[in-house]
């Protein structure tokens, strides 16, 4: 006995309910009509990529290629020779990126969440991954992740790296605070910001070791002037050459990171020239300034047509909280579902 699943409109119900179970009579099978004439499924690894092609007029074939550029170009040439139009692959770490970059200008490349492939009914453990991906692709049962255009991806790299460097500066400042505490220098107990104008000047003189405690306390400016006696008490510690070396190393690293951030800001500005209007409009939102506007463009792009609704956008960005509670117990929430690319 054979059961046939029509792709429209029943396919939509299957895609929207990945946990749906289809009961198949013993000895039976499911036949699904194809919506993509010629497709390829890729099983991506660090050093190899396994490709399976299927389609009208071509025999099913599985080949293995390396992940060096030359090998990937051979893969691309092979797929073009067969007339492949669509390619699907799992989002395996960062290993999918070079393959996507090489294939995106010649095929419609669909990046698929591995969790969604495993949830589609019918998967068998003895079916090769690439063959299974290819079958799902041709039947229209895979949903692509959101992959923005190349310029946006490059802008995203810059903004995310800038964020990492800012975090690294914060870590170095925390390290300096720990060294000062180790020397029993209690600046943070008196100064709200140990790295402000007054705090930086005091730390700089502390490293030089040429001024007395009274002279260093006299470097306090503005609202800190009335706290000079407290600063004098905070500076009475056991500051050794080891402490001096550690703080100097951290300050040198901070200086280097700040220079790198300056270069990144210039690169971000060059990338944003193409999106000048969107960049300007985003900054009219209360609380969104230059860095926030750049990060928003880098993360979601400027083509909102990629998101079916504002609810989908909020969910994809992780800004849409949800509940999953049963019998008084809260369960882990399922990550947001990718949208069509």
Wavefront OBJ file of the C-alpha trace (Angstrom):
o trace
v 0.000 0.000 0.000
v 1.335 3.418 -0.961
v 0.444 6.744 0.529
v 0.974 9.881 -1.505
v 1.599 13.265 0.075
v 0.683 16.170 -2.183
v 3.074 19.091 -1.701
v 0.403 21.792 -1.873
v -1.192 22.672 0.414
v -0.403 19.777 2.770
v 3.354 20.459 2.584
v 2.866 23.727 4.443
v 1.219 21.895 7.304
v 4.115 19.443 7.469
v 6.727 22.225 7.463
v 4.903 24.190 10.149
v 4.601 21.096 12.348
v 8.045 19.468 12.310
v 7.047 17.097 15.104
v 4.113 15.637 13.146
v 4.207 11.829 13.012
v 2.985 10.050 9.901
v 1.892 6.448 10.436
v 2.818 4.165 7.537
v 1.293 0.693 7.174
v 3.748 -2.185 7.504
v 5.535 -2.702 4.211
v 4.220 0.600 2.865
v 6.056 3.750 1.808
v 5.495 7.403 1.036
v 5.886 8.881 -2.416
v 6.524 12.620 -2.596
v 6.342 14.672 -5.772
v 9.353 16.772 -6.661
v 9.274 20.545 -7.033
v 12.939 21.043 -7.976
v 14.023 19.383 -11.213
v 17.746 19.037 -10.505
v 19.277 19.406 -7.073
v 22.347 18.633 -5.031
v 22.742 17.854 -1.323
v 26.051 18.539 0.410
v 27.347 16.932 3.583
v 30.013 19.372 4.763
v 33.011 18.494 6.926
v 36.242 20.278 7.793
v 38.370 18.535 5.153
v 35.802 16.960 2.815
v 32.426 17.700 1.296
v 30.244 14.849 0.038
v 27.860 15.771 -2.789
v 24.843 13.837 -4.050
v 23.046 14.870 -7.245
v 19.601 13.792 -8.382
v 17.240 15.005 -11.044
v 15.525 14.560 -14.363
v 17.872 13.192 -17.007
v 20.767 12.499 -14.621
v 21.620 9.437 -12.603
v 21.962 9.638 -8.871
v 25.651 10.023 -8.114
v 27.679 10.676 -4.965
v 31.123 12.244 -5.090
v 33.578 13.400 -2.438
v 35.693 16.539 -2.799
v 38.250 18.256 -0.613
v 37.587 21.663 0.900
v 40.568 23.427 -0.692
v 39.593 26.103 -3.204
v 40.738 24.064 -6.193
v 38.598 21.101 -5.142
v 35.573 23.311 -4.536
v 35.942 24.819 -8.003
v 35.913 21.286 -9.424
v 32.703 20.635 -7.495
v 31.185 23.801 -8.926
v 32.208 22.830 -12.477
v 30.704 19.354 -12.043
v 27.383 20.744 -10.810
v 27.229 23.288 -13.634
v 27.873 20.563 -16.185
v 24.887 18.599 -14.866
v 22.599 21.630 -14.969
v 22.021 21.696 -11.198
v 19.936 24.694 -10.139
v 19.612 24.280 -6.356
v 22.132 23.221 -3.695
v 21.315 22.495 -0.046
v 23.697 21.915 2.857
v 23.642 21.852 6.645
v 25.011 24.816 8.577
v 28.050 22.976 9.929
v 30.060 25.364 12.129
v 31.961 27.781 9.891
v 32.871 25.131 7.327
v 29.875 25.950 5.106
v 31.041 29.532 4.487
v 33.802 28.977 1.869
v 31.531 26.566 -0.009
v 28.672 29.071 0.071
v 30.963 31.867 -1.157
v 32.081 29.835 -4.172
v 28.655 28.473 -5.151
v 26.331 31.410 -4.418
v 26.884 33.192 -7.755
v 25.946 30.133 -9.849
v 23.256 28.288 -7.851
v 20.479 28.949 -5.416
v 22.228 27.789 -2.271
v 20.018 26.857 0.684
v 21.625 26.710 4.115
v 19.574 24.405 6.319
v 19.367 24.060 10.089
v 20.391 20.484 10.898
v 17.682 20.258 13.569
v 14.992 20.836 10.957
v 16.307 18.097 8.690
v 16.321 15.577 11.527
v 12.765 16.477 12.478
v 11.335 15.806 9.034
v 9.535 12.418 9.135
v 11.155 9.527 7.299
v 14.829 9.906 8.102
v 16.718 6.644 8.435
v 20.081 6.230 10.119
v 21.449 4.245 7.174
v 20.733 6.971 4.648
v 23.735 9.055 3.704
v 23.334 12.637 4.827
v 23.977 14.191 1.439
v 21.476 11.880 -0.271
v 18.823 12.613 2.334
v 19.405 16.370 2.044
v 19.117 16.121 -1.737
v 15.820 14.227 -1.497
v 14.358 16.773 0.905
v 15.576 19.609 -1.303
v 13.918 18.250 -4.426
v 10.657 17.683 -2.541
v 10.659 21.208 -1.147
v 10.944 20.028 2.452
v 13.924 22.182 3.470
v 13.762 25.747 4.700
v 16.708 28.045 4.166
v 18.335 30.140 6.868
v 18.590 33.916 6.541
v 21.838 34.688 4.696
v 22.243 38.413 3.891
v 24.116 39.748 0.893
v 27.913 39.803 0.860
v 28.298 43.477 1.867
v 26.079 42.946 4.899
v 27.990 39.799 5.877
v 31.264 41.715 5.729
v 29.778 44.572 7.750
v 28.611 42.010 10.303
v 32.149 40.648 10.619
v 33.434 44.156 11.344
v 30.794 45.100 13.933
v 31.040 41.777 15.746
v 34.833 41.961 15.853
v 34.619 45.523 17.178
v 32.340 44.301 19.949
v 34.880 41.611 20.866
v 37.671 44.191 21.085
v 35.559 46.460 23.306
v 34.956 43.466 25.571
v 38.701 42.764 25.575
v 39.369 46.337 26.761
v 36.867 45.842 29.592
v 38.652 42.627 30.567
v 42.008 44.418 30.672
v 40.558 47.173 32.862
v 39.186 44.557 35.231
v 42.624 42.950 35.305
v 44.193 46.290 36.288
v 41.630 46.654 39.069
v 42.595 43.225 40.404
v 46.301 44.113 40.375
v 45.582 47.344 42.257
v 43.557 45.423 44.820
v 46.412 42.951 45.154
v 48.663 45.919 45.988
v 45.953 47.209 48.369
v 45.482 50.345 46.262
v 41.783 51.116 46.844
v 41.158 53.610 44.047
v 37.927 51.894 42.980
v 36.520 52.433 46.482
v 36.831 56.203 46.076
v 36.602 56.817 42.329
v 33.456 55.786 40.483
v 35.572 55.425 37.329
v 39.196 54.482 37.879
v 39.926 55.135 34.199
v 38.481 58.628 33.966
v 40.642 61.756 33.664
v 41.675 61.824 37.320
v 41.994 58.052 37.699
v 44.123 57.672 34.561
v 46.439 60.476 35.663
v 46.887 58.915 39.108
v 47.599 55.446 37.649
v 50.117 56.934 35.199
v 52.029 58.644 38.027
v 51.755 55.501 40.121
v 53.594 53.624 37.380
v 56.312 56.278 37.174
v 56.825 56.182 40.934
v 58.243 59.696 40.979
v 55.523 61.466 42.982
v 54.452 61.237 46.580
v 50.994 60.148 47.689
v 50.063 63.786 48.407
v 51.121 64.858 44.897
v 49.183 62.033 43.266
v 46.079 62.863 45.299
v 46.412 66.432 44.048
v 45.748 65.183 40.509
v 42.054 64.782 41.374
v 39.917 67.123 39.284
v 36.360 68.412 39.310
v 33.999 66.680 41.693
v 36.838 64.542 43.033
v 38.688 67.521 44.515
v 36.868 67.283 47.877
v 37.911 63.607 48.105
v 41.663 64.200 48.145
v 42.042 62.924 51.711
v 40.171 59.738 50.846
v 42.338 59.295 47.751
v 45.471 59.641 49.879
v 44.265 56.845 52.127
v 43.375 54.697 49.095
v 46.894 55.093 47.660
v 48.621 53.771 50.776
v 49.431 50.235 49.741
v 52.295 47.903 48.852
v 52.905 48.663 45.170
v 55.836 46.604 43.835
v 57.711 46.393 40.537
v 55.677 43.305 39.698
v 52.431 45.258 40.029
v 53.917 48.032 37.917
v 54.875 45.582 35.166
v 51.453 43.922 35.089
v 49.543 47.209 34.896
v 51.850 48.592 32.206
v 51.343 45.458 30.100
v 47.561 45.828 30.360
v 47.666 49.552 29.533
v 49.825 48.865 26.470
v 47.334 46.234 25.351
v 44.441 48.663 25.841
v 46.241 51.267 23.750
v 46.743 48.719 20.972
v 43.098 47.609 21.093
v 41.885 51.205 20.926
v 43.971 51.730 17.786
v 42.447 48.586 16.259
v 38.938 49.788 17.106
v 39.709 53.081 15.368
v 40.667 51.193 12.202
v 37.517 49.087 12.432
v 35.388 52.228 12.786
v 36.879 53.556 9.554
v 36.152 50.275 7.762
v 32.570 50.248 9.090
v 32.056 53.828 7.874
v 33.165 52.840 4.382
v 30.743 49.896 4.342
v 27.866 52.054 5.582
v 28.127 54.599 2.759
v 25.928 52.326 0.658
v 23.284 52.334 3.407
v 23.526 55.990 4.369
v 19.760 56.634 4.389
v 18.934 53.571 6.495
v 21.827 54.398 8.830
v 20.502 57.917 9.328
v 16.891 56.829 9.845
v 17.817 54.227 12.461
v 19.461 56.911 14.567
v 16.130 58.737 14.849
v 14.979 55.882 17.143
v 15.413 56.944 20.788
v 18.451 55.232 22.271
v 19.945 54.159 18.922
v 23.182 55.923 18.044
v 26.002 55.304 15.567
v 27.187 51.935 16.883
v 23.675 50.651 17.485
v 22.502 51.628 14.001
v 25.539 49.970 12.417
v 24.923 46.766 14.411
v 21.242 46.645 13.407
v 22.067 46.956 9.711
v 24.829 44.371 10.053
v 22.573 41.820 11.751
v 19.298 42.075 9.816
v 20.279 43.910 6.628
v 18.084 46.499 4.932
v 15.753 44.243 2.944
v 12.847 43.627 5.304
v 11.108 41.614 2.583
v 13.162 38.652 3.796
v 11.002 38.568 6.939
v 7.301 37.665 6.515
v 6.255 39.985 9.351
v 7.567 42.079 12.214
v 6.811 39.143 14.516
v 9.171 36.918 12.499
v 11.865 39.594 12.651
v 11.535 39.935 16.423
v 11.632 36.164 16.849
v 14.684 35.774 14.596
v 16.509 38.502 16.506
v 15.790 36.739 19.800
v 13.678 39.640 21.075
v 10.411 37.714 21.317
v 10.117 35.942 24.690
v 7.993 32.835 24.945
v 6.640 30.407 27.505
v 6.866 26.642 27.603
v 5.357 25.584 30.903
v 3.618 22.346 31.791
v 2.461 21.101 35.194
v 4.089 24.093 36.843
v 7.486 23.344 35.324
v 9.163 25.618 32.810
v 10.874 23.807 29.969
v 13.704 24.960 27.723
v 12.524 27.158 24.890
v 13.050 26.045 21.297
v 15.425 28.414 19.429
v 13.820 30.736 16.835
v 13.087 29.076 13.521
v 15.016 30.287 10.468
v 13.092 31.966 7.698
v 13.339 31.447 3.992
v 16.454 32.986 2.440
l 1 2 3 4 5 6 7 8 9 10 11 12 13 14 15 16 17 18 19 20 21 22 23 24 25 26 27 28 29 30 31 32 33 34 35 36 37 38 39 40 41 42 43 44 45 46 47 48 49 50 51 52 53 54 55 56 57 58 59 60 61 62 63 64 65 66 67 68 69 70 71 72 73 74 75 76 77 78 79 80 81 82 83 84 85 86 87 88 89 90 91 92 93 94 95 96 97 98 99 100 101 102 103 104 105 106 107 108 109 110 111 112 113 114 115 116 117 118 119 120 121 122 123 124 125 126 127 128 129 130 131 132 133 134 135 136 137 138 139 140 141 142 143 144 145 146 147 148 149 150 151 152 153 154 155 156 157 158 159 160 161 162 163 164 165 166 167 168 169 170 171 172 173 174 175 176 177 178 179 180 181 182 183 184 185 186 187 188 189 190 191 192 193 194 195 196 197 198 199 200 201 202 203 204 205 206 207 208 209 210 211 212 213 214 215 216 217 218 219 220 221 222 223 224 225 226 227 228 229 230 231 232 233 234 235 236 237 238 239 240 241 242 243 244 245 246 247 248 249 250 251 252 253 254 255 256 257 258 259 260 261 262 263 264 265 266 267 268 269 270 271 272 273 274 275 276 277 278 279 280 281 282 283 284 285 286 287 288 289 290 291 292 293 294 295 296 297 298 299 300 301 302 303 304 305 306 307 308 309 310 311 312 313 314 315 316 317 318 319 320 321 322 323 324 325 326 327 328 329 330 331 332 333 334 335 336 337 338 339 340 341
